[in-house]
Amino acid sequence: MIEGEAIHDLLLDLFHEGRTRVLLNFREVSYLDSSGVGQLIRGLYTARKNGAELRAVDLSPRAREVLRLTNLHTVFSDFPDEQSALGSFSAGA
């Protein structure tokens, strides 16, 4: 299991390397609690601050429901597969 702080550190490293398009694959994530939601919000904020875009791929039904209940589904794009997520990035990013 990867902890939220480690994911945030990884995102920071990617952004500092100049990466502006990042996919977060949730295929193996079976549980998303308030701490995980907080880390997603933090990741979104950090991405925007660094001119980057984040996409979620392969969310479980439970994780998708948590995003809906917290209204994060309105700001955090979720895609069924990596190909559709990659195709969604803006041309200028």
C-alpha positions as CSV (number, residue, x, y, z in Angstrom):
1,M,0.0,0.0,0.0
2,I,1.3,3.4,-0.9
3,E,0.6,6.2,1.6
4,G,-0.9,9.5,0.6
5,E,2.2,11.5,1.5
6,A,4.4,9.3,-0.7
7,I,2.0,9.9,-3.6
8,H,2.1,13.7,-3.1
9,D,6.0,13.6,-3.0
10,L,6.0,11.6,-6.2
11,L,3.6,14.1,-7.8
12,L,5.9,17.0,-6.7
13,D,8.9,15.2,-8.2
14,L,7.0,14.8,-11.5
15,F,5.9,18.4,-11.6
16,H,9.4,19.6,-10.8
17,E,10.7,17.5,-13.8
18,G,8.3,19.4,-16.0
19,R,5.6,16.8,-16.3
20,T,2.2,18.4,-16.9
21,R,0.0,15.4,-17.7
22,V,-0.3,12.7,-15.0
23,L,-2.6,9.7,-14.8
24,L,-3.4,8.2,-11.4
25,N,-4.4,4.6,-12.0
26,F,-6.8,3.3,-9.2
27,R,-7.0,-0.3,-10.5
28,E,-5.6,-1.7,-7.2
29,V,-7.3,0.8,-4.9
30,S,-10.2,-0.9,-3.1
31,Y,-10.7,1.6,-0.3
32,L,-10.8,5.4,-0.4
33,D,-11.3,7.2,3.0
34,S,-11.3,10.8,4.1
35,S,-7.5,10.8,4.2
36,G,-7.3,9.6,0.6
37,V,-9.9,12.2,-0.4
38,G,-7.7,14.9,1.3
39,Q,-4.7,13.7,-0.6
40,L,-6.5,13.8,-3.9
41,I,-7.6,17.4,-3.2
42,R,-4.0,18.2,-2.2
43,G,-2.7,16.6,-5.4
44,L,-5.2,18.5,-7.6
45,Y,-4.2,21.8,-5.9
46,T,-0.5,21.0,-6.4
47,A,-1.1,20.1,-10.0
48,R,-2.9,23.3,-10.8
49,K,-0.3,25.3,-8.9
50,N,2.3,23.7,-11.2
51,G,0.3,24.1,-14.4
52,A,-0.3,20.4,-14.6
53,E,-3.4,18.2,-15.2
54,L,-4.3,15.0,-13.3
55,R,-6.7,12.3,-14.4
56,A,-8.1,9.3,-12.6
57,V,-8.2,5.9,-14.3
58,D,-10.1,2.8,-13.5
59,L,-11.8,3.9,-10.3
60,S,-13.7,1.2,-8.4
61,P,-17.4,1.7,-7.9
62,R,-16.9,2.5,-4.3
63,A,-14.1,5.1,-5.0
64,R,-16.3,6.7,-7.7
65,E,-19.2,7.0,-5.2
66,V,-16.9,8.7,-2.7
67,L,-15.8,11.2,-5.3
68,R,-19.5,11.8,-6.2
69,L,-20.5,12.2,-2.5
70,T,-17.7,14.7,-1.9
71,N,-18.4,16.5,-5.2
72,L,-14.9,15.8,-6.4
73,H,-16.3,14.2,-9.5
74,T,-16.9,17.8,-10.8
75,V,-13.2,18.7,-10.7
76,F,-11.4,15.4,-10.9
77,S,-11.8,13.7,-14.3
78,D,-12.3,9.9,-14.1
79,F,-11.8,7.7,-17.1
80,P,-12.4,4.0,-17.6
81,D,-9.0,3.3,-19.3
82,E,-5.6,5.0,-19.9
83,Q,-6.2,5.5,-23.6
84,S,-9.3,7.7,-23.0
85,A,-7.6,9.6,-20.2
86,L,-4.6,10.3,-22.4
87,G,-6.8,11.5,-25.2
88,S,-8.5,14.0,-22.8
89,F,-5.5,16.1,-22.0
90,S,-5.6,19.6,-23.5
91,A,-3.5,20.1,-26.5
92,G,-1.4,22.9,-24.9
93,A,-0.4,20.9,-21.8
